[in-house]
Amino acid sequence: MKISYVNSVCARNDAISNAILDEFGFLKRSGHEDIRLFAFQCDHREIPFTPCQSIADIANHPHFLESDIVVFHFGIYYSLFNLFPIVPKRARRVVVFHNITPRDLVPEKDRWLIDKSVAQLDNIRWADHVICDSDTNLGVLRSQGLTTSASVVPLAVHSEISVPEKKPSFSDGTVRIVFVGRFTRSKAPHELLAAIDQLASTRELNAPVQLDLIGNLAFSSPDMIAVMERMISDIHQRHGTDLSIRIHGSASDETKHRLLSEADIFALPTYHEGFCVPIIEAIASGCRVVVYDNSNTSDVAGSFGTMVRTGDVGEFAQALRLVMSQVGSTDWREGRGQRSYTQYAAAGKQYARRFSPDHIGPIFLRTLSGIMAP
């Protein structure tokens, strides 16, 4: 079977690109070798790739013309997503839908791109089938009046995190908190900093705190980074003795995994998630999760998350204070019961297996086989 993939880019440290990498791996391991990506850019040499600047660069390519299936990934506007009308009639057309950030969560100067993305969703009417990362994303399609046949296949999560028998805080008393996400308004790292500042100002930090903020600078807002740097400098000046905050821009996977494995708490005051891989990674690493309650966060965090009303910084601060007390308790650190770290970490590891490539791969392949069936 000949398969063509279409996306804007396949870049490092990008969630949609990672999904494409996974799907290429699933297909190749199942014996499908004749696969090619058409995109503006690809950072991964292991993927057969044809660079394109326009639809015309794809339209007459022999691989595309002979394809049995054409898979489009979509999460933001790109011109190659207008290729549908010239997909060969013999080929099945599949869209993997990753949701679109709501326009009110991006700077006003960028809202034109969100408007174009929402308008471009209408192309999905040309598809034979849509694969959604989550029920949340499927709901978005239906809310737009798109009735195209669809399935839900979660993203695969590569959990290479080594969960320690005990967290470092058990020995040194410093509670470690980690944020993983783009430094943008929609992920709200500034609200996490405001919550920490609030706790420090009211003397409600019951232990020394280390906060590590991990984000891909290529997909972050320079304005937000500048805001974060000013806030961190101010917080350190006023509360620096027992409070350390660090920004890790475009950190390697090794650094991210290390920080998650050492962390006690994963904190993400996000305003919108189509899936949210970092929540799964955090649960797999034995972190308690504190997150705003919206979009897909509740579904993906399940019973492992402390859910906070979206936008309520004060409530987020109090949730952090409560969870910090819990991870500093004797029951958590030394117990063996349901409230212990040992039990939580074991349950988190088991939960994360539901999203492992070994589990998600067969689901994706069965879905694709069903689409190809007469």
N, C-alpha and C positions, 0 to 999 in steps of 0.2 A: 504494500500500500504506500502510495506517495502522499506525503503530507507537507503542506506549506503553513508556516506561522507568520503572522503579521503583527507588528507592534511598532511604536515609535523608536524605542531604544531597548537594549538589554544591557543595563549598567550594573556596576557593582553596588552592593548595599542598597538595593532598591527592591521593594516587596514584589511588585509585578514582575520585574526581571527575574527574581528568585523563583517565582512560580513557573515562569517559562523554562528556566533551567531544570526544575524538578520534572516538568512534563516531558522534556526531551529525554531525561534520564529514564523515566517510567517507560516511555515508548521504545527506547533503544534496548533496555533490558528485556523487554517482551518480544524482541526480534524485529522491530520496525527501525530500519536503518536509513530509509530514504526520506529524510526530514530536512527542511531548510527554513531558516528565518530570513524574512525580508524586513528591514528596518533602516532607520537613518544611521544608527550606530550600534555596535556590539563590542563589549569589553571582554567577552569570553571566547578565547580562541578555540575552545573545544566544540563550539556550536557551528555547524555549517551555516554560513551567513553570506547573504548578498546585500551590499549597501545600496540604498535607494534614496533618491532625492524627491521623487514624485511617483504617482501611480503609474505613469508611463514606463518607469524602470522595471515595474513588475509585470505589466500587462502582457508583454511578449516573451517573458522568460519561459523557457521550455519546462522547467520544473513546475512552475505555477500552472501552466496550461495543461499539464498532464496530472495535476493533483486529484486525488480522490477525496481529500478533505482539506479545507482551509480554516485554520483556527486564528481568530482575532482576539487579542487581549484588549480590554478597554477599562480605563479609569479616569482618563482626561482626554480632551480633544487632541487629535492628530490627523493630518490630512490623509494618511494611508487608510484610515478607517472608512473612507468614502469609496473603497475599492469594490464594494459588494456588487454593483450592477455588472461588472465584467468578470466576476468569478465564473469559471467554466460551469456550464449547466450540469455536467456530470458530477461535480464536486459537491459534497455536503459543506454547509457553511455553519461554523460554530463560533460563538462568542463566549469568552470567559470574562465575566463582569465583576469588577472590583469596587464598584460604587464611585460616587463623585462627591468631593467635599462640598457641603452647602455654601452658597455664595456669600452668606452673611458671616462666614468664618474666615474669609480671605480678605486681604486689603482691597479697598475700593478700586484701586488702580488695576487689580487683577480679576475683577468680577466679570469682565468681558469674556475671559477664557472659560469661566464656569458656565456662563450663558451659552457659549458655543458648544461646550461639552454636553449640556442638557439637550440642546437642539439636536446634536449629533446622535443622541440615544435613539432617535427615531430610525436610524439605520438598522437597528436590531430587528425591525420588522422583516428585513430581508433574510434573517438567519433561519436555519432549520432548527437550531436548539441553542439554549443559553445555559452555561454552567456558572452558577453563582457561588461565591466563597461562603456565604452564610444565608440564613433565612432573612436576616436584615436586608441584605442586598436584593434578594428575590422580592421582598416587600417594596423596595424602591422601584423596581421594574414595574410591578403591578400598579403602583400608585401613579405611574406615568402612562397608564393605559396600554402597556405592552403585554400582550397575551401570548407571546411566542412560547412554545414548549420549553420547559426549563427544569433543571435539577440543581440540587445543592451538593457541592463537593468542597469540604473545608480545605484550606491551605495546609500543606505539609510543613511541619516544624522540625527543624534539625536541632535536636537538643543534645549538644555535645558537652553539656555542662556537667562537671563533676561535683556532685553534692557532697559537701563535707559531713562527717559524722557529727561535728559540732561547728557552729558558726564562730568566727573570730571574736564576736562580741561576748561570747560565753566566758572568754578569758580576759579580754581587756576592757570590757564594759562599754565600749563605744558602739552605739547603734548605727548601723550602716543602712542608708536609704539610697535607692537607685531609681533614676528616671531614664527611660529609653524611648526616643521618639524624635521626630523632626522638631527643630526649634522654630515653631510657628505659633500663631495665635490659636489655631484649632487644637494644638496639643497642650497649650497653656503652661509651659514651664515657669512663666513668671508668676502664675497663681500658686504653684508649688512653693516657689521662693517666698511669696507673700505669706503663705501658711506657716512656713518655718519661722519667718521673721516674727509673726504674731505669737507663736509659742515661746520664742526666745524673749520677746519683749514682756510677756506676762509671766515669765519664769516658770513655764510649764514644760520645758524640756527636762525630763527627769534623768537624763544621762547625757554624756558627750555624744555629739551627732556628727557623722560624716555623710555628706550628700554628694553623690556623683551623678552628673547629668551627661548622658550619652546621646549624641545626635549626628546625623549625616549633614555636614555643612553644605554639601552640594544641593540639598533639597530643603534647606533652612532659610529663614528670613534674616538678612543682615540687620534689619531694624530690631528684630526680636533679640538677636545675639547681643546687640548693643545695650538693649534694656536689661538683659540678664547680667551682663558684665557690671553695669552700674549698680544694680540691686545687690549683687554679690559683694562688691567692694564696700557698699554701705553696711551690709549685714556684718561683714567681717570687722569693720571698724567698731561697730557697736556691740557685737556679741562674739568676737573672735576666739575667746579663750577656749570654749568647749564646743565650737561649731566650725567645721571645715567644709567648704563647698568647692567643688572642682567641675569645670566643663571639659568633657572629652570630645573634641570635634572629630568626626569621621574615625572613630576608634576601630581598631581591628576586631574581628570576631573573637580572637583570643582574649583581648582586653575586656570586651563586653561579657564574655562567659565567666571570666575571673571575677569581675565585679559583681555579677549576679550571684555567683556561687558564694561570695563572701557576704552578700547583703542579707539583712533581716527583713527589709520591707521594700516592695516595689510600689512607687507612687506615680500615678499618671492622671492628672486632672484634665483628661482629653474631652473635647466637645463632640467628637465624631469618629467612629471607627466602622469600617466595613467588615473587618475581621479582628485584627490586632494580635499579630504573632508575639510581640514582646510579653503580653500577659501570660501566654502559654509557657514561654521560656522562663518567666519569673516563677511560675508555679512549679515547673520542673526543677528549678534550682532551690526550692525550699523557702522562697520568699513569701511572706504575707503580702497581700495585694490590697491597695487602697486606690479607688478609681471613681471617677464621676459615673453616674448611672444614666447612660443614654445609648442610642444606636445599638451596637453589638456587644458592649462591654459586659452587661449582665449575663448574656448567654455564654460568652467565651470564658468569663471568670467563674461562673457557677457558684458553688458553695465556698470557693476559695477567696472570694472577693468581699471586701468591706465597701459597700456601695454608698456613695455620697451624692446628694442632690446637686445636679449640674450647676456650676457657677457659684456655689456657696463656699467661698474661701474659708469662712469661719468654721463651717461644719467640717470641711476637709481638714482643717488644723486640728479640730477635736478628735476626728477619726484617727489621725496620725498619733495624737497623744495617747489615745486608748490602746492602739495596736503597739506602740512603743512600750507601754506598761506591760502588755501581755507577753511580748518577746523578751522582756527583762525579768519575767517572773520565774520563780523556782519550778513551778509546774511545767512551764515551757522548756526550760533548759535542762532539767534533771528528771522530769517525769517520764512515764511510759504510757500514760493514758491518752484519751482523745484530745486533751488540751496540750499535748507535748509536741515539741519540734520533731521528735523521732516519728511519731504517727503522722503528723502533717506532711513531712517530707516524703514518707512512703506513699501516702495517698496521692500527693502531687505528682510523683513519678509515674504512678499507675495511670492517672488522669491524662498526663501528657502523651502516653503511648497511643492514645486514640488519635493523635494528630501526627504520629511518626510517618516518615515516608513509606515504611513497610506496610503500614495500615492504609494510608491515603492512596498510594500508588494503585493497588488493585481496584479501589473504588473508582478512581479516574478512568482506568482502562475499561472497566465494565460499562461505565457511562458512555465512553466513546464508541464501544462496540455496539451498544444499544442504538446509538444515533446512526451508525452505519448499516444496521440491520434493515432489510427490505420492509 
